[in-house]
Amino acid sequence: MNSCWVLQIFWGSTQVSDSAGTKRRAGRNAPTVIIIEHSTLARTTVVKLLERELAGWNVIDLISIESLDRALGAEVRLIVLDLAGRGVESTSLRDDLAAIAARFPEAPITLLSGTDDAIIARQALRMGIRGFFSTSLPIDIALAGLRLVLAGGTFFPQLLGAVTNGSNEHNPARNEAEKNLDDRTQYLAIADFTPREADVLAELQCGCSNKVIAGKLNLSGHTVKMHLQHIMRKLQAQNRTEVVARLVQRAAGGPDVSPS
C-alpha cells in the first residue's frame, strides 16, 4: 500500500477499525461494497477511505475469497479484489473471479494493484474488469474512478499513461479494437461523478423515476432533479434517456447516440 494513501487516510483519525471480515452496518438495505484484501493495513486503509466517501453504505471487508458467503443477501454494488502480485491470466485470480461471479453476477469487479503495468491493465479490461486501481494513484483520482465505476463506467488510467507516454511505439501493429479501448478509457477516466450523483445515476439506469429515486436515496425531489441536471451536463445529454444511452454507448466503445 502506497504510504501517501495510508498517511492521508489515517492522519488525524482516532477511529478504531472493526475487526477484519466484519460488516459495517449503515442500514438494512443499504448498498454494499466488498473489499477482499489479505493485508490488514491495506484493507483497513481502503475501508476507511470508502466509509468516509460513501456515507450510508455498507462496507464488508474480507481477508480472502473463502469468506465471500458472508456477504450473501447484501445489495452489492461493487467488489474490490486485491491482485496480490498475481498475473491476470493466473489460475488463482480466475478462480477468485469465478467465485465472485457465481455469487454476485451483476456486481462490477475492480482490481487493487501494487503496479501501474499497462499490459496487466489492458488484459484486465478485456476480461471484463471494470476498474484497475494502483496504490500509486492520488486519492482524489482513485475516488473519481470509484464514482465512475459505480455509475456504470470503467476506470483504467494506466492505459491513458501508456498512450500519452508513447509506449505503443513498441507495438506499431495495434489494431482498431485496441485503439477503441484507449479512446473509451480516455473518456471514462476523465468523467467525474460525486458519490450522490453516482447513486442517482445507478438508480436511473434501473429505470427508476425521480420520485422513486428520491424515496430510495432519502432525498428530496428537488435534490434528485439537481443531481440529474449535473449528470446531464457532465455527459452532455439533454434528457434522462440520453444519459443512459450515452453512458451505455461510451462503455461499449461505440458512437454516442442521441435518442429521438
N, C-alpha and C positions, 0 to 999 in steps of 0.2 A: 504494500500500500504506500503510495506516494506520501512523503512527510507533509507536504503542503495540505493535502486533504485532511490528514489527521489533526494538524495544528489549527486549521481554520474551523473545523467542526467542534473540536474539544476546547478551544480557547474560551475561557470564561464560563464554561459549562460545569455545573456542580451536580447535574442529574446523574444518578447511578443507573446503568443499564440493567435491564432484566436479564435473567439467565438465558443462555443460548437455547434456541428451539422453542421459545415461548411466543405467545400471540399477544400483541399489544391491542387490546380491545377498544376501539373507538366508537362502536355501535354495532348492533346485532347484524344489520345488513349492509354495513359499510363496505365500500370497495376495498380490495386487498392487494397488497404487493408481497411476493415471496422472495426472500433473499436466501440463496444457497451458497454458502461460503465456509470453507473449513477453518480459515484463520479467524481467531476470535477478535483480534484488533481490526482487521479489515471488515469483518461482518458488523461489528458494533459501530464502526465509523459510518458505514453505508446506512445502517438502521437509523442512527441519529440524524443523518442527512435527510432521509426520507420522512421521518417523523416530523421534522421541522418544516419540510417543504410541502408535505401532503397532510396537513392537519385534518383530522376527522377520518382518515383512512386506517385500516388495519395493516400492520406490518408483521409478517411471520418470518422469523429468521431460523434457518436450519443449517446444521453442520454438513449434512450430506443428503443425497437424493433418497436414501433409505427412510428418511423421516417425512417424506412428502405426503404420506397419507394423513398427517396431522392437519393438513390444510383442506381436506375434502369437505365439501359443503360450503366453502367460502366463495364469495364473489371475486374471483381472482382476475385482476385487470393487467397484471404484469409479473413476469418472473425474471429475476436477475440471477444468472448462474456464473459461478467462478470458472474461468477457463483453466486455471491452475496449471499453466505451463503446457497443457496438452495441445496436440495438433488438432485442427478441425476435423481431420479425417480419422482421428483415433477411435478405436472401438469403445473406449471408456466414455468419451463425450457422446458418441452416437447412442450408446445405451442410456445415458442420462437424458438426452433429448427425447428418446422414445418413451421413457418412463413419464416424462412431463406431458408429452402429447397424449398419452393414454389417459391421463387423469384430468388434464386441463387443455383440451384440444383447441379452444378458442383464445387462450391467453398468449399474447406476444412474448417471445423469449429474447432477452438481451444477454450479452456476454460481458463479463468483467475481466479485463486482461491486464497483465503487467507489461505488455508490449504494445507498441503502435504499429506493428507489422501490417503493411497494406495488403500483402498477399493473403495473410490469415483473414483479414477483414473481408476481402473480396470473396474468399471461399465461404465465409460465414454468411454473407449476403446471398450467395447462390443457394445456400442450404435453407433459406427462409428465416434466418435470424433477423430480428428487427432492429437491433442496436448493438454497437460494439464500443464499449466504454473502457478506455485505458486509464490507469491510475495517474497518468501524467496530465490528464485534462484539467483545466481550471474548473473549479466547482460551478461557476456560472454557466459555462459551456455544457458541462455534464447535465445540469438541471434543465437547460434549454432542450437538450437531446431527450431527456426523460419526458418532458412535456410533449415533445413531438411524437414519441413512440406511443404514449397514452392517447394521443389524438388520432392515431391510425397511420402515422408516417414511419419512416425508417431513419436511422442516425448512424452514419459511418464517416466521421471526419477524417479518418486515416486515408480514405480513398481520395478525398479532396487534396490532402497533402501530397499524395503520390502524383496527382496530375499537376499540381502547382509547382512541385519541385522538379518536374520533367523526368521523373523516374521511368516513365513509359518509353524512354528512348532505348531501353534495353529490350523492349518488346514492340518493335515497329509494326508487327502484324496484328495488333489489337483489332478485333472485328467491331462491327457496328453495335452489336449487342453489348459489348463491354463498354463502348463509349456511352451508350444509353444509361448504363448503370452509373457511370460517373456523373452524367448530366442530372439524373434523378437524384442522386445523393447530394449534389451541389444545391439543388433547390431545397430538399428536405432539411439539410443541415443548417440552413440559414433561417428557416421558418422558426417562429418563436411564439409559443402559447404560454400564458400563465397557467398555473395549476387549475384554477377555476374555469378558464377557457377550455382547457383540455377536458375537464369534466363535462362541460356543456356540449362540446363537440362530440364526445363519446356517446352521449345520450341522443344527440341529433342524428348521428349515424344509425342509431337503432330505430329511428323514425318517430321519436317522441315529440309531442307538441310542446310549445313553450310552457303551457300550464303544467303538463306532466313533468317536464324538466325542473320547473320551479319546485314542485312538490317533492321530487326525489332528492334534490340537492339542498332543500330547505332554503330556497332563495325567493325573493320577490319576483313577480313577473317583470317589473321594470329592470331589475338587475340581470335577469336572463336575457332580455332584449338588448341591454347594453353589451353583454358579453358576445352576443351574436353579431352585433354591429362591428365589434373589434375583430372578431374572427373573419367576417366577410371582407373587412378592409385588408387584413393580412393576406388573405387568399385571393384578393382582387375579384371577389364574387359579388353578384348582385342580389342573390336570394338564397334561401336555405337549400333548395335543390342543387343550385350551382355549387354551393360549398361542398356538399358531399361528392358531387360529380368531379369537381376539380381535385379533391383530395384523393379519390379513388384512381383517377387517371394519372395523377402525378406519381402515386405509389406504384402504379403498374408500368410506369415509364412511357406512357403514351401521351398524345397531344391533349391539351386542355379541351374540355367540352363545355359549351355554353348551352344548357338546356333551353328549349323554347318554352 
